[in-house]
């Protein structure tokens, strides 16, 4: 499956990878080498903890590397401005006459507190390819909910 991501999201992943590769990992290797030089490793807490932490960092490095390799960076400013596509910030009106704002982003960028939803989420799937004035149906555990698309924007964050 493609890993669509915004330029800002890709940059965030790259910065985390760089921090792990050139900051945290080398420092941890030094600690492990120091702990190993102290002798008996079987009861050496610094060594045991360091090795465990190193495995976690290496696992995260592999994950980030793979995600970035699979990523397809989509610049929201290059999208069609009149239709909901990846990167859109969409204002909708729900059945309770409440306005909600959602931004459709990559799966590595979701932030529910900011209204950032993954492009594979039910809300994004319901909104994709809609236009201002369209009423889309969102299937929820409570049933089907109608959402009216009020505004579509493509902002750079």
C-alpha positions as CSV (number, residue, x, y, z in Angstrom):
1,X,0.0,0.0,0.0
2,X,1.2,3.5,-0.8
3,X,2.1,5.7,2.1
4,X,0.8,9.1,1.0
5,X,2.4,11.9,3.2
6,X,2.5,15.7,3.1
7,X,5.9,17.4,2.7
8,X,5.8,18.5,6.3
9,X,5.0,14.9,7.5
10,X,7.9,13.5,5.5
11,X,10.3,16.1,6.9
12,X,9.2,15.2,10.4
13,X,9.9,11.5,9.8
14,X,13.3,12.4,8.3
15,X,14.2,14.6,11.3
16,X,13.3,11.8,13.7
17,X,15.4,9.3,11.7
18,X,18.4,11.7,11.6
19,X,18.1,12.2,15.4
20,X,18.1,8.5,16.0
21,X,20.9,7.7,13.6
22,X,23.3,10.5,14.4
23,X,22.3,11.5,18.0
24,X,20.7,8.9,20.2
25,X,22.2,5.7,18.7
26,X,25.9,6.7,18.7
27,X,25.6,8.0,22.3
28,X,23.9,4.7,23.4
29,X,26.7,2.7,21.7
30,X,29.3,4.6,23.7
31,X,27.4,3.7,27.0
32,X,27.1,0.1,26.0
33,X,30.8,-0.1,25.2
34,X,31.7,1.5,28.5
35,X,29.4,-0.9,30.4
36,X,30.8,-3.9,28.5
37,X,34.3,-2.9,29.5
38,X,33.3,-3.2,33.2
39,X,33.4,-7.0,33.1
40,X,30.6,-9.4,33.8
41,X,27.7,-8.6,31.5
42,X,25.2,-10.9,33.0
43,X,24.5,-8.7,36.0
44,X,25.5,-5.4,34.4
45,X,22.3,-3.2,34.4
46,X,23.8,-0.5,32.2
47,X,24.8,-3.1,29.6
48,X,21.5,-5.0,29.6
49,X,19.4,-1.9,29.5
50,X,21.6,-0.3,26.9
51,X,21.3,-3.4,24.6
52,X,17.5,-3.4,25.0
53,X,17.3,0.3,24.2
54,X,19.6,-0.2,21.2
55,X,17.3,-2.9,19.8
56,X,14.3,-0.5,20.2
57,X,16.1,2.3,18.4
58,X,17.3,0.0,15.6
59,X,13.7,-1.3,15.2
60,X,12.4,2.3,15.0
61,X,15.2,3.2,12.5
62,X,14.1,0.3,10.3
63,X,10.5,1.3,10.5
64,X,11.2,4.9,9.6
65,X,13.5,4.0,6.7
66,X,10.8,1.6,5.3
67,X,8.0,4.2,5.7
68,X,10.1,6.9,3.9
69,X,11.0,4.5,1.1
70,X,7.3,3.7,0.6
71,X,6.2,7.3,0.9
72,X,4.7,9.3,-1.9
73,X,4.9,12.9,-1.0
74,X,1.8,14.9,-2.1
75,X,2.0,18.6,-1.9
76,X,-1.5,19.9,-0.9
77,X,-0.9,23.2,-2.8
78,X,-0.8,21.3,-6.0
79,X,-4.2,19.6,-5.6
80,X,-7.4,20.7,-7.4
81,X,-8.8,23.4,-5.2
82,X,-12.5,22.6,-5.8
83,X,-12.6,19.0,-4.7
84,X,-11.6,17.1,-1.5
85,X,-8.3,15.2,-2.1
86,X,-5.3,14.3,0.0
87,X,-4.1,17.3,2.0
88,X,-7.5,19.1,2.0
89,X,-8.7,20.9,5.1
90,X,-12.5,20.4,5.0
91,X,-15.2,22.2,7.0
92,X,-18.4,20.2,7.3
93,X,-21.7,20.6,9.0
94,X,-23.0,17.6,10.8
95,X,-26.6,16.6,11.6
96,X,-26.4,18.4,15.0
97,X,-25.7,21.7,13.1
98,X,-22.1,21.6,14.4
99,X,-19.2,22.7,12.2
100,X,-16.2,20.4,12.2
101,X,-12.9,20.8,10.5
102,X,-10.9,17.9,9.3
103,X,-7.5,17.8,7.5
104,X,-6.8,14.7,5.4
105,X,-3.2,13.6,6.0
106,X,-1.0,10.5,5.8
107,X,-1.3,7.7,8.4
108,X,2.0,8.8,10.0
109,X,0.6,12.4,10.6
110,X,-2.8,11.8,12.3
111,X,-3.6,14.0,15.3
112,X,-7.2,13.7,16.4
113,X,-6.9,16.8,18.7
114,X,-6.2,18.9,15.7
115,X,-8.8,17.2,13.4
116,X,-6.0,15.6,11.3
117,X,-7.4,12.3,10.0
118,X,-5.7,9.6,7.9
119,X,-6.7,9.4,4.2
120,X,-7.7,5.7,4.9
121,X,-10.1,6.6,7.8
122,X,-13.9,6.3,7.4
123,X,-14.3,10.1,7.6
124,X,-11.7,10.8,4.9
125,X,-13.1,8.1,2.6
126,X,-16.5,9.6,2.9
127,X,-15.2,13.1,2.1
128,X,-12.8,12.3,-0.7
129,X,-13.8,13.6,-4.2
130,X,-16.7,15.6,-2.7
131,X,-17.2,19.3,-3.5
132,X,-18.6,22.3,-1.6
133,X,-22.4,21.8,-1.1
134,X,-22.2,18.0,-1.4
135,X,-23.8,15.9,1.4
136,X,-21.8,12.8,2.1
137,X,-22.7,9.8,4.3
138,X,-20.4,8.7,7.1
139,X,-21.0,5.2,8.5
140,X,-20.5,5.2,12.2
141,X,-21.3,2.6,15.0
142,X,-24.4,4.7,15.7
143,X,-25.6,4.5,12.1
144,X,-25.2,6.7,9.0
145,X,-24.6,10.4,9.5
146,X,-24.9,13.0,6.8
147,X,-22.2,15.7,6.5
148,X,-22.5,18.7,4.3
149,X,-19.2,20.0,2.9
150,X,-19.1,23.8,3.6
151,X,-15.5,24.7,2.7
152,X,-12.4,23.1,1.1
153,X,-8.9,24.6,1.6
154,X,-5.4,23.5,0.9
155,X,-3.1,25.0,3.5
156,X,0.6,24.6,3.9
157,X,1.5,23.7,7.4
